[in-house]
């Protein structure tokens, strides 16, 4: 068996699936769109609400059905799509004279592969080869209002239909133009790879036809979409379109761009989290250091611009600055936990002899990507141009304009492909900072955060506690309550506006942003009687954001550990119990497939165990089975500058995520999510000490490495008749976290109460000093060659 | 300001810069060869991994004064030229074949490290197996480690 693979089996799901997902209704529907006036063919799309209803109760004898929870009816994906709806008709597909089709995707690609999947969607509808479709990332377009946000694993879900509508309109117009040109009925024409051919073999290319198919005035048209049965591209594995550029060094990230006079720029930052400079003693002296062009004090630190980043780092470390205290001065893990404990909401169902309780702590984790925060800014008197990765570029543009005192349309924001995001690039800290530094220096800057700043001062996944009480009778669960208490997750305008704008549409009424997010995403997928989930957040002055989801991995870890305990109390196997209590037949199907693929229940050696967990979100269902080795020989492995500990030796990950555009890309997203799950559960955390985070780089912050990653990984994507795609980017994490936690409890007999498991172990490193702020580069690199 | 000269991707280059500037910045900021990436600056993340005289090294941790005029530095941009034939290096082909890269930021370093590791294994008569691959310290924050493993094994067969 290969170590990991996407499923190639094409078994048909049972008949009720088709009814459930209403596929036949969708294929009959006609969609409204536009042909936009121009000299080449431009098609634009508008779309209407599709219905998805997959709530099929599946009661076992003992399972007490829970009343519907919000995410079953209306979840975060719906909220973001509904917020996007009024402006989505501005999505445009253009047919070019060189026989290509171009589309500026109003989303941010940081490795998710959405450029490739968007090429596939357009190519499918227009019978093109995906290579003929040129997809770029759109600049910030304020007229798109909410529809330029990349987050919550919603990209494909929210863009799939409007992109198809625009492409279908373009395809239809080209066919009409060819029919007129050839004097033929269009029913006898075939369109392949950008060439329309008649029965006699006469051919016209899209490039030949685009001017003829163009509209003199904008007009509305109706179109039907291609039947799914005729798909030849969607659903077939495809390698990323920029794979070659990425392995040859051609792909350009923000700091690789050569913008005239935009020299390397780095900030000197405070020892405290969010401290700021009061005064600088040696500005003039540092300005004369080799290669340095400018040194200025700004809001968050002292900015240094020079010919090379290396010289900027030396200058940063030479600065003598008097710092003001930061926002969490003197705080540490224990003091934050104490504040969280004080804010915990009470559990409602009375505690009785049948009660099972769990109380779990999740420490701070860093969502720093390998590309640190960065942006290029060129601020002039009345305008500004910014280049940078950004998942909410409209909000970035608006904020930067406000800070510069310019109208929003004076700021141009070019969205660059990012070197990873994981939630970090929902915010635009570097872009805002670069704009202010460029303004202060009166010069273009290529601003980059040092690794130590990115780790210590950058955004973090919030610390949280999760408490659960389940009331269990002889054969049922009568209540299951979750109380999640978290350091506040900062909302930015780009993320919070669509959520609050849509929040009133959801059955939950008018909640705040964080509570809305929690209610829109958290779902207990089991029939556990009275099921409640509440969040309370405490704003303590941290820089926070999501990290491949905000709440789900932690809540899933707590929930699945409790599910195992309930199963044990009822004397049932963890898999069998989940299968019996699953709320929907669809979930049960995923559980059953996982148990089969993962050889659930096989004999395991002492000190090793399997663990199973299920997570439902993003219009899909995922089940993970891991095998975890907690034997001393494995746990005590010695690797320099590394965390070892318990090792996941095998992962089986089965996911039903609806319609899959590119199975190869989807599998990659699951693989990344699984490796994130390992990190979050086993090895990766930040330690807060005396008002700052201790970890300054990858030799302190232990993200999954080759020696941690599972030697065996089997990713199975279930076939689905669902008419629409679900989510991908975050969907590999939560079930993995839950499965590892459960496996650890089964292997060791100890139920873990905090995560990651090694957070309280002695630090396997000596912390870098906080002042000077950037660890100097070693000089012995020629002694470590191999 | 001193002039430093060395061979970069097959071409002799000269650059006027202070002795103590680290080679990564000379390559990226002054010579505008941007394949090697910054990920930590302290020889930990390995995103800048390149080759010096055919061996893997990290230019973030070498000062330019320690590079000799005869030293041959190869970045990802020059890797294909080190392999026979006019195409890509077999390791690059394997990387495309296995669709390894997600964001791609760490991948130049991953590939350069992988090539050196395979050469080292072959020179020492070792298999390119999971144990050998687990000696690689390159971080991939997208977590595509399992495809990296497959690609290294596939690439090794054609090297």
Interface residues (C-beta under 8 A of the other chain):
Chain A: X3 X4 X110 X111 X112 X113 X239 X240 X242 X243 X244 X245 X246 X247 X248 X249 X251 X252 X253 X255 X256 X258 X264 X290 X291 X307 X308 X309 X310 X311 X313 X314 X368 X369 X370 X371 X372 X417 X418 X419 X420 X422 X448 X450 X451 X641 X664 X665 X668 X671 X672 X673 X674 X675 X676 X697 X698 X699 X703 X704 X705 X706 X707 X709 X710 X711 X713 X774 X775 X776 X777 X778 X779 X780 X781 X782 X784 X785 X786
Chain B: X17 X18 X20 X21 X22 X23 X24 X25 X26 X28 X29 X30 X32 X33 X34 X35 X37 X38 X39 X40 X41 X42 X43 X44 X45 X47 X52 X55 X56 X57 X58 X59 X60 X61 X62 X63 X66 X75 X76 X77 X79 X80 X88 X92 X95 X96 X97 X99 X100 X101 X102 X103 X104 X105 X106 X107 X108 X111 X116 X117 X120 X130 X133 X134 X135 X136 X137 X138 X139 X140 X141 X142 X143 X144 X145 X146 X147 X148 X149 X150
